[in-house]
Amino acid sequence: MIHRVQRFIFILSALSLLAACAANEPPAAAPPTPDLHTAVEIAPVETDTPPQEAAPTVDPVSPVWQTTLTAAVNVAPVVAGDLVIVATADGSIHAINAADGASIWRFESEAKIWDASLRVADGYVCAGRQGGEAFCLDAEDGKLLWTAVLGLEMQSRPALVDGRLYAPTTHVGTSLDNNYEGQAKLVALDATSGAILWETVTDNYILRRPTVADNLVIVGGTHLAEGEGGEHPPTLIYAFDTTSGAEQWRYDSEDGLIRWLAADGDVVAFSGGSEIVHALSLASGEHLWDFGPSYWMQFPTAVNNTFFMGTGDERFHALDTATGNLLWETSIDLDSLNQIGRPLLKGDLILFNAVTGDIYALRQEDGTQVLHLDTGISARVGGALYKNLYIMGDPEGQLYAFSLGE
């Protein structure tokens, strides 16, 4: 069992890349904004029909602006006001003018900053760094506001809601002496001062993806079970009271390391290595419905009682949050994953990019494809929206902004 878990965590750890810091280069001059009004429109595929044939070829578009960062972009950028905040693989955090790509500030640390721990919200830019520390910056100028000692590494993204930072920790991960019997803890901190409000120790050796809803913080990860486990490491999901940290419920399954957690209405859902979406009652943790098994389950976005998500079989799905029923399903013309990162909402549209760098827009109502941009770049993560710009980075440390048209 332990060897299986170690192989699983090795795959996770291998995804984190290291690169040396380099000086920022000025942004490239912006080319003329492309005319995107001729985007191909394709009807959605019915759920009982095979994938549609390839769409007509789309000519590559040029970025409105392009900026060179210090290392690979392995975490989706985040827009904060008129800035786009980007963590790079070398441990730097960049603030870029979202309108023109100019560098505004850059934060570096002697200790390694875990880029996957970046959280931006409410004027704060927060992350974890090697040595078991969490810290927050002022998003406007990049100045350090506080540093807190957690005692364990925060390598996964925290939740930041209502002035509180909920920090997940781990005993297993990049650059760590993995301890699969260790007990990871969830720590609640005051986002203004960094003061620790409460902390609670779990049975998991790793915690990931906390999400906050209805005065509960939901978090989960893997743990060691007695005897032999199943195909995937055992999973424990917890719900803690946001004020006191008291455990309200837990849910145990055999789904491996959690890929994502998402809440909508009275439902909290998650997916892990089993590639099954499990929906639980937010109030009690009672199991409600499953969706899958499918291919690689990508991050969802929830809106209007609907989960929107892509899967590795080149399809995009809309699920009813309450029942798990499939509302519609659309096939995307790609030779690889049809969505990475988290889908973004713009009016009645859903936007996302693929690992190929292609950008798509679908109608929320029925999945009709209304926009497809061939950017000609590659991407490891999703993008960010700023007005009519779609902003994303690549493994070479370039950050791009593409026009979505009017």
C-alpha positions, -999 to +999 in steps of 0.1 A: +000+000+000+027+024+010+047+018-023+015+025-042+010+058-024+046+067-029+043+062-066+012+083-067+028+111-048+059+109-070+038+116-100+023+146-082+058+158-071+072+155-106+048+182-118+066+209-099+095+223-119+124+245-108+141+272-128+166+300-121+154+336-117+161+360-145+154+397-150+120+408-164+120+419-200+097+447-212+065+436-229+064+432-266+047+458-287+010+450-291+000+439-327-033+450-342-063+433-324-075+404-346-110+403-361-127+374-343-162+379-356-159+350-380-154+324-353-169+290-361-202+282-345-209+245-339-241+229-324-236+208-293-234+170-295-263+151-281-254+128-252-262+096-271-243+105-303-206+101-312-182+131-311-187+155-339-163+157-368-134+182-368-144+218-371-130+239-399-094+250-395-090+282-375-062+306-384-038+314-355-042+347-338-016+371-324-016+382-288-026+418-279+005+418-256+032+394-245+055+396-215+085+375-204+085+363-168+113+346-149+102+309-152+075+285-164+039+293-156+025+262-139-003+279-120-032+298-135-029+336-133-054+355-113-068+390-120-069+415-091-083+448-102-062+460-131-034+436-123-028+400-132-009+381-105+013+352-117+034+327-096+062+312-116+081+279-111+112+296-097+092+309-067+086+345-079+053+363-078+047+388-106+021+416-108+015+426-145-006+454-159-036+434-173-042+460-200-008+463-216+015+436-200+039+460-182+055+447-151+043+465-119+060+446-091+078+413-084+082+395-051+109+371-044+120+352-012+152+335-001+131+305+008+113+287-020+078+299-026+054+271-036+038+284-067+008+260-065-001+276-032-009+310-047-042+325-035-054+360-046-086+376-031-098+407-014-067+427-021-043+400-007-018+378-024-010+348-002+012+317-006+033+292+013+071+290+013+096+264+023+102+263+061+065+258+070+055+294+065+025+312+050+026+349+041+004+376+025+013+406+003-006+437-005-019+431-040-015+467-050+022+472-043+035+437-035+047+447+000+049+419+026+021+423+052+029+393+075+045+359+078+031+331+099+049+299+110+026+269+104+052+242+113+042+222+081+045+231+045+016+247+027+021+235-009-016+236-020-038+266-025-055+279+007-090+294+009-093+331+016-129+341+026-143+368+049-109+380+062-097+345+070-070+323+053-076+286+057-042+269+051-039+232+042-006+215+051+012+183+041+038+158+052+043+146+017+053+166-014+080+184-033+114+186-015+100+169+016+111+138+036+078+121+029+060+109+061+029+089+051+020+084+088+021+121+096-011+140+105-016+171+084-034+201+099-057+228+087-048+262+101-071+293+101-054+326+101-065+362+103-058+376+068-050+410+081-024+401+107-015+365+101-025+356+137-035+319+140-071+317+151-073+279+153-058+247+139-070+212+138-050+180+132-064+154+107-058+117+100-046+126+065-009+130+057-018+156+030-046+182+028-056+199-004-082+223-019-101+238+010-134+255+000-157+275+022-195+275+021-223+281+047-199+286+076-181+254+068-146+249+054-144+216+035-109+201+030-096+166+022-067+144+012-053+109+015-044+088+045-031+053+054-057+027+061-053-005+081-045-035+060-046-034+022-062-005+003-079-005-030-067+007-064-063+043-050-052+055-016-080+061+008-096+096+009-109+115+038-131+147+033-137+169+064-161+197+072-149+221+100-168+250+115-152+282+102-153+299+136-141+272+160-125+246+138-147+219+153-153+189+130-188+187+118-186+156+096-162+135+076-166+113+045-143+083+037-138+068+003-112+050-019-107+078-045-070+087-041-055+121-039-081+148-043-080+167-076-106+193-067-134+203-043-163+226-052-194+237-035-227+250-049-259+255-030-264+225-006-239+203-024-202+199-021-185+177-048-150+163-053-130+142-077-097+123-072-077+096-089-107+074-095-120+100-120-155+098-104-173+129-092-189+124-058-215+148-045-221+151-008-246+170+013-229+202+025-248+201+058-242+164+067-216+148+044-242+123+032-235+109-002-259+122-029-248+112-063-219+101-086-209+110-121-184+088-140-162+070-142-147+091-170-114+103-182-093+128-164-117+151-145-108+188-148-116+216-124-153+226-124-170+259-122-204+261-105-231+286-114-269+286-116-271+252-099-249+237-126-214+222-125-194+229-158-164+207-164-143+191-191-129+156-192-099+140-209-121+124-236-124+157-253-158+165-239-173+193-219-202+186-195-230+205-177-243+186-146-273+195-125-258+202-091-287+187-071-291+155-090-259+149-110-280+145-142-263+154-174-279+186-188-258+187-220-225+175-233-203+190-261-175+174-280-144+196-286-122+190-317-088+184-300-062+156-299-056+161-261-074+172-230-102+196-239-099+218-209-073+226-183-076+249-153-110+262-142-136+274-167-142+311-166-176+329-168-183+359-190-220+368-193-238+338-206-206+321-218-181+296-204-145+301-215-115+278-211-082+269-228-067+236-237-032+222-232-027+231-269-034+267-261-067+269-280-093+291-264-130+281-265-162+298-255-195+279-251-230+290-243-239+281-207-275+272-218-267+244-243-230+241-248-230+256-283-195+266-293-194+303-303-157+310-303-125+291-310-090+308-310-059+290-322-032+308-302-003+286-314+011+283-279+011+255-253-002+258-217-001+237-186-028+255-167-059+276-173-062+314-179-077+345-164-102+371-178-097+408-179-124+427-197-122+413-233-088+397-228-080+361-221-046+359-203-025+327-199+011+316-196+033+289-211+061+265-199+087+289-214+078+317-190+058+338-214+025+355-204+000+364-232-032+383-236-056+374-264-086+395-275-120+378-273-134+404-297-163+427-289 
